[in-house]
Amino acid sequence: MSASSGGADAIVVAAGQSTRMGGIDKLATVVGGRPLLAWSIAALARAPEVERIVVVVAPDREAGVAGAPWLPPEVVGVVGGGDRRQVSVAAGLAALPSADRDRVVLVHDGARPLVSSSLVSAVVAAADTGGAAIPVLPIAETVKRVAGERVQATVDRVGLATAQTPQGVRRSILEQAFAEYPPDGADTWTDEAALLELCRIPVHAIPGEPGNLKVTVPDDLRRAVHALGGEARFGYGHDRHAFGPGEPLRLGGIEIEGAPRLHGHSDGDVALHAVADALLGAAGLGDLGRLFPPDERTPKDIASRDLLRSVVRRLGNAGYRAGGLDVTIVGARPRLGTRLDDMRAAIAGLVDLPAERVNVKASTGNLGGPEGEGRAIGAHVVASVEPAPVALAGTAPSAPDSAPSSAR
């Protein structure tokens, strides 16, 4: 068996109807600011081997998901699936580039948001070596065969296991299996391994993860929400700009007439820049300079309010919202005591927080450094972010928010 490149493609199957969820659309349920499906795709995309992903959804959701701002760059296509898993998998396979037929293809449930990168990598490695592999868990509980309300027999659980995803298989092997048993034929398989078994193709079993939960019933959704919710995170931001020509001064989201503006590629609002950097740091999303470099890629004199709004959208796309801000502005001039409440209100509005969760204070710099000497203004910010709230989706949700984010 020839060696593949070590990279992998993936198909996320998400065309089901959530029939066991009591009217809740599990994949569209918003957890931490984005739908459950987004978490499952992101978990798969984090594995270094996964280079291309196709998402298969119900045909009526194809356009909405394709335009969603939370899709990672690894997603190369969103296609409509069918009423059986094998039809959806075949649709996803057809949408993947097929130059390397020895390349591993992963098939992952859209309702498994907690899979780890290490498990994904292990499945890729095992399938790359053996042709096909799945993660499994041994059955810990005693198993009974039941008919109606009567126990018929106790089943020996030795040698039994439950299957998880992602399931990995060389593309050529999966195509061979579909050629022998077409996906639109009479037979139905609950997973890819069942199809390969029918074709007498060996499937290697590797240890799965107890935490790799599949959301099937409402209690599973509650467990996933708890696992994905996380806790508050904190970040620090700092910026300093020298005074430049012209006016007015833009600082803390307001304008101060009669004071010189700060020099910079943008309008120079150091307080908003520091707020943005603190929020990005808390969420682990990089920094303002990388998102908006001070060159031709960012419009000259762009309003810092617009930069911060974009950061807040990016935060939401990652499943977070601002939790609180402590802002310290340092500068010998101008005097800011009467302006702090206005800044507090402006900043709170920009990050969608109640004013009481934003604190703005000022320091003269005690005659030290450029700020204390009146040549510059600096800002220091401590920010917290927290998981965005959960919203349960009904059986007929609106299309996901597809408004473009300038941070993408």
C-alpha positions as CSV (number, residue, x, y, z in Angstrom):
1,M,0.0,0.0,0.0
2,S,1.6,3.3,-1.1
3,A,2.1,6.1,1.4
4,S,0.1,9.2,1.3
5,S,1.2,12.8,2.0
6,G,0.2,12.6,5.7
7,G,-2.5,15.3,5.2
8,A,-6.2,14.5,5.3
9,D,-9.5,15.7,3.9
10,A,-12.7,15.7,6.0
11,I,-16.4,15.4,5.5
12,V,-18.6,16.8,8.2
13,V,-22.1,15.2,8.0
14,A,-24.8,17.5,9.3
15,A,-27.9,16.8,7.2
16,G,-29.9,15.0,9.9
17,Q,-33.2,16.1,11.3
18,S,-32.5,15.9,15.1
19,T,-35.5,13.6,15.5
20,R,-34.6,12.6,19.1
21,M,-34.1,16.1,20.4
22,G,-37.7,16.9,21.3
23,G,-38.2,19.7,18.8
24,I,-34.7,21.3,19.3
25,D,-32.5,21.7,16.3
26,K,-29.2,20.6,17.9
27,L,-26.8,21.7,15.2
28,A,-28.3,25.2,15.1
29,T,-28.4,25.6,18.9
30,V,-26.1,28.5,19.8
31,V,-23.5,27.7,22.3
32,G,-21.0,30.4,23.3
33,G,-22.1,32.7,20.5
34,R,-22.0,30.2,17.6
35,P,-24.0,27.1,16.6
36,L,-23.1,23.7,17.8
37,L,-22.1,22.8,14.2
38,A,-19.5,25.5,14.2
39,W,-17.8,24.0,17.3
40,S,-17.7,20.5,15.6
41,I,-16.1,21.9,12.4
42,A,-13.6,24.0,14.4
43,A,-12.6,21.0,16.5
44,L,-11.8,19.1,13.3
45,A,-10.0,22.0,11.7
46,R,-7.6,22.3,14.7
47,A,-5.9,19.0,13.9
48,P,-2.7,19.8,11.9
49,E,-3.3,17.0,9.4
50,V,-6.8,18.3,8.3
51,E,-6.3,20.6,5.3
52,R,-9.7,20.6,3.5
53,I,-13.2,20.2,4.9
54,V,-16.5,19.8,3.1
55,V,-19.7,20.3,5.2
56,V,-22.8,18.4,4.2
57,V,-26.1,20.0,5.4
58,A,-29.8,19.7,4.6
59,P,-30.3,21.3,1.1
60,D,-32.5,24.1,2.5
61,R,-29.6,25.2,4.8
62,E,-26.8,25.1,2.2
63,A,-26.8,28.8,1.4
64,G,-27.1,29.9,5.0
65,V,-24.2,27.8,6.2
66,A,-22.0,28.6,3.2
67,G,-22.2,32.3,4.1
68,A,-21.7,31.9,7.8
69,P,-18.8,34.0,9.3
70,W,-17.7,31.2,11.6
71,L,-16.5,28.8,8.9
72,P,-12.8,28.3,9.2
73,P,-10.6,28.7,6.1
74,E,-10.2,24.9,5.9
75,V,-13.8,24.6,4.6
76,V,-13.6,24.4,0.8
77,G,-17.3,23.6,0.2
78,V,-20.8,23.3,1.7
79,V,-23.1,21.0,-0.1
80,G,-26.6,19.5,0.3
81,G,-26.9,16.0,1.6
82,G,-29.6,13.3,1.5
83,D,-32.0,11.5,3.8
84,R,-29.4,8.8,4.6
85,R,-25.9,9.2,5.9
86,Q,-24.2,7.3,3.1
87,V,-25.8,9.7,0.5
88,S,-24.5,12.7,2.4
89,V,-21.0,11.2,2.7
90,A,-21.0,10.5,-1.1
91,A,-22.0,14.1,-1.8
92,G,-19.2,15.3,0.4
93,L,-16.7,13.0,-1.2
94,A,-17.7,14.3,-4.7
95,A,-17.0,17.8,-3.5
96,L,-13.5,17.1,-2.4
97,P,-10.6,17.5,-4.8
98,S,-9.5,14.0,-5.9
99,A,-5.9,14.3,-7.1
100,D,-4.5,12.0,-4.5
101,R,-6.6,8.8,-4.2
102,D,-4.3,7.5,-1.3
103,R,-5.2,10.5,0.8
104,V,-7.1,9.8,4.0
105,V,-10.7,11.0,4.2
106,L,-12.2,11.6,7.6
107,V,-16.0,11.4,8.1
108,H,-17.1,13.3,11.3
109,D,-20.5,13.8,12.9
110,G,-21.6,17.4,12.9
111,A,-23.0,16.7,16.4
112,R,-19.6,15.8,18.0
113,P,-18.1,19.2,19.1
114,L,-15.7,17.9,21.7
115,V,-13.3,15.7,19.7
116,S,-9.7,16.4,20.4
117,S,-7.0,17.2,17.9
118,S,-5.0,14.3,19.2
119,L,-7.8,11.8,18.5
120,V,-8.2,13.2,15.0
121,S,-4.4,12.9,14.4
122,A,-4.5,9.3,15.7
123,V,-7.3,8.3,13.3
124,V,-5.4,9.9,10.4
125,A,-2.2,8.0,11.2
126,A,-4.0,4.7,11.7
127,A,-6.0,5.0,8.4
128,D,-2.8,6.2,6.6
129,T,-1.1,3.0,7.7
130,G,-3.8,0.4,7.6
131,G,-6.3,1.8,5.1
132,A,-9.2,2.4,7.4
133,A,-9.6,3.1,11.1
134,I,-12.2,4.2,13.7
135,P,-12.1,5.2,17.3
136,V,-14.0,2.9,19.7
137,L,-14.8,2.8,23.4
138,P,-15.3,-0.5,25.4
139,I,-18.7,-1.0,26.9
140,A,-18.5,-0.5,30.6
141,E,-22.1,-1.3,31.6
142,T,-23.8,-4.6,31.6
143,V,-25.7,-5.1,28.3
144,K,-29.2,-6.6,28.2
145,R,-31.3,-7.7,25.3
146,V,-34.8,-6.2,25.9
147,A,-38.2,-6.8,24.1
148,G,-40.9,-4.4,25.1
149,E,-40.7,-4.2,28.9
150,R,-39.1,-7.6,29.4
151,V,-35.4,-8.4,29.7
152,Q,-34.7,-11.3,27.3
153,A,-31.0,-12.0,28.0
154,T,-27.7,-10.7,29.2
155,V,-25.3,-10.0,26.4
156,D,-21.6,-10.8,26.9
157,R,-19.9,-7.5,26.4
158,V,-16.4,-9.0,25.9
159,G,-15.3,-7.9,22.5
160,L,-18.0,-5.3,22.1
161,A,-17.3,-1.5,21.7
162,T,-19.1,1.6,20.7
163,A,-17.9,3.5,17.6
164,Q,-17.1,7.2,17.4
165,T,-16.1,9.6,14.7
166,P,-14.0,10.8,12.9
167,Q,-13.8,7.6,11.0
168,G,-10.8,7.5,8.5
169,V,-10.4,5.7,5.2
170,R,-8.2,6.1,2.2
171,R,-10.1,7.7,-0.6
172,S,-9.5,4.9,-3.0
173,I,-10.9,2.4,-0.5
174,L,-14.0,4.4,0.1
175,E,-14.6,4.8,-3.6
176,Q,-14.1,1.1,-4.1
177,A,-16.8,0.4,-1.4
178,F,-19.2,2.8,-3.0
179,A,-18.7,1.2,-6.4
180,E,-19.6,-2.2,-4.9
181,Y,-22.5,-0.9,-2.8
182,P,-23.8,2.4,-4.3
183,P,-24.9,5.0,-1.7
184,D,-28.3,5.3,-3.3
185,G,-28.9,1.5,-3.3
186,A,-31.3,-0.5,-1.0
187,D,-28.8,-1.1,1.8
188,T,-28.4,1.4,4.7
189,W,-25.3,1.7,7.0
190,T,-25.1,3.6,10.2
191,D,-21.5,4.5,9.7
192,E,-18.7,4.1,7.2
193,A,-17.1,1.1,9.0
194,A,-20.3,-0.9,8.5
195,L,-20.0,-0.4,4.7
196,L,-16.3,-1.4,4.7
197,E,-17.1,-4.5,6.8
198,L,-19.7,-5.5,4.2
199,C,-17.0,-5.2,1.5
200,R,-14.6,-7.3,3.7
201,I,-12.3,-4.4,4.0
202,P,-10.3,-4.5,7.3
203,V,-11.1,-1.6,9.7
204,H,-8.6,-0.9,12.5
205,A,-9.9,0.0,15.9
206,I,-8.0,2.6,18.0
207,P,-8.9,3.9,21.5
208,G,-11.6,6.6,21.4
209,E,-12.3,9.3,24.0
210,P,-15.0,9.3,26.7
211,G,-15.3,13.0,26.2
212,N,-16.0,12.7,22.4
213,L,-19.7,13.2,23.0
214,K,-22.3,12.9,20.3
215,V,-25.3,15.1,20.9
216,T,-28.3,12.9,20.3
217,V,-30.8,13.7,23.1
218,P,-31.5,16.9,25.1
219,D,-29.3,15.8,28.0
220,D,-26.4,15.4,25.7
221,L,-26.9,19.0,24.6
222,R,-26.8,20.2,28.2
223,R,-23.5,18.3,28.7
224,A,-22.0,19.8,25.6
225,V,-23.1,23.3,26.6
226,H,-21.4,22.8,30.0
227,A,-18.2,21.5,28.4
228,L,-18.0,24.3,25.8
229,G,-19.1,27.1,28.0
230,G,-15.7,27.5,29.8
231,E,-15.0,30.4,32.2
232,A,-14.1,34.0,32.1
233,R,-10.7,34.8,30.5
234,F,-8.5,37.9,31.0
235,G,-6.2,39.9,28.7
236,Y,-4.1,43.0,28.9
237,G,-3.7,45.7,26.2
238,H,-1.4,48.7,26.0
239,D,-0.8,51.5,23.4
240,R,0.9,54.8,23.2
241,H,0.9,57.5,20.5
242,A,2.8,60.8,20.3
243,F,0.9,64.0,19.5
244,G,0.8,65.0,15.9
245,P,-0.4,67.9,13.8
246,G,-4.1,68.8,13.5
247,E,-7.1,68.3,15.8
248,P,-9.4,67.3,17.4
249,L,-8.1,64.7,19.8
250,R,-9.9,61.4,19.6
251,L,-9.6,59.5,22.8
252,G,-11.8,56.9,24.6
253,G,-14.3,57.0,21.8
254,I,-15.0,60.7,22.0
255,E,-13.7,63.9,20.4
256,I,-12.0,66.6,22.4
257,E,-12.0,69.9,20.6
258,G,-9.0,72.2,21.0
259,A,-6.6,69.4,21.8
260,P,-4.1,68.1,19.2
261,R,-4.8,64.7,17.7
262,L,-2.5,61.7,18.2
263,H,-0.2,60.6,15.4
264,G,-1.0,57.2,13.8
265,H,-2.2,55.3,10.7
266,S,-5.7,55.4,12.2
267,D,-7.2,58.3,14.1
268,G,-4.8,57.5,17.0
269,D,-7.3,56.6,19.7
270,V,-4.9,54.8,22.1
271,A,-7.6,53.9,24.6
272,L,-9.7,52.1,22.0
273,H,-6.6,50.4,20.6
274,A,-5.7,49.1,24.0
275,V,-9.3,47.9,24.7
276,A,-9.2,46.0,21.4
277,D,-5.8,44.4,22.1
278,A,-7.0,43.4,25.6
279,L,-10.1,41.7,24.3
280,L,-8.2,39.9,21.5
281,G,-5.6,38.7,24.1
282,A,-8.3,37.4,26.5
283,A,-9.9,35.4,23.7
284,G,-6.6,34.2,22.2
285,L,-7.3,35.9,18.9
286,G,-4.0,37.7,18.2
287,D,-3.5,41.4,18.3
288,L,-4.8,44.6,16.6
289,G,-1.6,45.1,14.6
290,R,-1.9,41.8,12.8
291,L,-5.6,42.3,12.1
292,F,-5.1,45.9,10.9
293,P,-1.5,46.4,9.9
294,P,-0.4,50.1,9.5
295,D,0.0,49.9,5.7
296,E,-2.0,50.0,2.6
297,R,-4.1,47.0,3.8
298,T,-5.8,49.3,6.3
299,P,-7.4,52.6,5.2
300,K,-5.5,55.6,6.3
301,D,-7.2,57.5,9.2
302,I,-9.6,54.7,9.8
303,A,-11.8,55.4,12.8
304,S,-10.7,53.5,15.9
305,R,-14.4,53.0,16.7
306,D,-14.7,50.9,13.5
307,L,-11.6,48.9,14.5
308,L,-13.1,48.1,17.9
309,R,-16.5,47.2,16.4
310,S,-14.7,44.7,14.1
311,V,-12.9,43.2,17.1
312,V,-16.2,42.8,19.0
313,R,-17.6,41.0,15.9
314,R,-14.6,38.7,15.8
315,L,-15.0,38.0,19.5
316,G,-18.6,36.9,18.9
317,N,-17.6,34.7,16.0
318,A,-15.2,32.9,18.3
319,G,-18.0,32.4,20.9
320,Y,-17.1,35.1,23.4
321,R,-18.4,38.5,24.5
322,A,-16.8,41.3,26.6
323,G,-17.2,40.8,30.3
324,G,-15.6,43.9,31.8
325,L,-13.0,46.6,31.2
326,D,-10.6,48.6,33.4
327,V,-9.1,51.4,31.4
328,T,-6.2,53.7,32.5
329,I,-5.3,56.6,30.3
330,V,-1.9,58.2,31.0
331,G,-0.9,61.7,29.9
332,A,-0.1,65.1,31.3
333,R,-2.4,66.8,28.8
334,P,-5.2,67.5,28.3
335,R,-7.0,67.3,31.6
336,L,-9.5,64.5,31.4
337,G,-11.4,64.5,34.7
338,T,-14.6,65.9,33.2
339,R,-14.4,63.6,30.2
340,L,-14.1,60.2,31.9
341,D,-17.9,59.5,32.2
342,D,-18.4,60.3,28.5
343,M,-15.5,57.9,27.6
344,R,-17.0,55.3,29.8
345,A,-20.4,55.5,28.1
346,A,-18.8,55.5,24.6
347,I,-16.6,52.5,25.3
348,A,-19.4,50.6,26.9
349,G,-21.6,51.2,23.9
350,L,-18.9,50.0,21.5
351,V,-18.3,46.7,23.3
352,D,-22.0,46.1,24.2
353,L,-21.5,46.3,27.9
354,P,-23.5,48.1,30.7
355,A,-21.6,51.2,31.7
356,E,-21.1,49.8,35.3
357,R,-18.9,47.1,33.9
358,V,-16.5,49.6,32.3
359,N,-14.1,51.7,34.4
360,V,-12.1,54.6,33.0
361,K,-9.5,56.5,35.0
362,A,-6.8,58.9,34.2
363,S,-3.2,59.6,35.4
364,T,-0.9,62.5,34.6
365,G,2.1,60.2,34.4
366,N,3.9,62.0,37.2
367,L,6.2,63.9,34.9
368,G,7.8,60.7,33.7
369,G,8.3,59.4,30.2
370,P,6.7,60.8,27.1
371,E,3.2,60.8,28.7
372,G,4.3,62.6,31.8
373,E,6.2,65.1,29.7
374,G,3.1,65.9,27.6
375,R,4.5,64.5,24.4
376,A,2.3,61.4,24.1
377,I,-0.7,59.7,25.6
378,G,-0.7,56.0,26.6
379,A,-3.4,53.6,27.7
380,H,-3.4,50.4,29.7
381,V,-6.4,48.1,29.7
382,V,-7.3,44.9,31.6
383,A,-10.3,43.1,30.0
384,S,-12.3,40.0,30.7
385,V,-14.2,38.0,28.1
386,E,-16.8,35.3,28.8
387,P,-18.7,32.7,26.8
388,A,-21.6,34.2,24.9
389,P,-25.0,33.0,26.1
390,V,-26.7,29.9,24.8
391,A,-29.8,30.1,22.7
392,L,-31.8,26.9,21.9
393,A,-32.9,26.6,18.3
394,G,-36.3,25.3,17.2
395,T,-36.9,22.9,14.4
396,A,-37.2,25.7,11.9
397,P,-34.4,28.2,12.7
398,S,-33.5,31.2,10.7
399,A,-30.4,31.1,8.6
400,P,-27.2,31.6,10.5
401,D,-25.9,35.1,10.6
402,S,-23.9,35.6,7.5
403,A,-22.9,39.3,7.9
404,P,-19.3,39.6,6.8
405,S,-16.7,40.5,9.4
406,S,-13.9,42.8,8.5
407,A,-11.7,40.7,10.7
408,R,-12.1,37.7,8.4
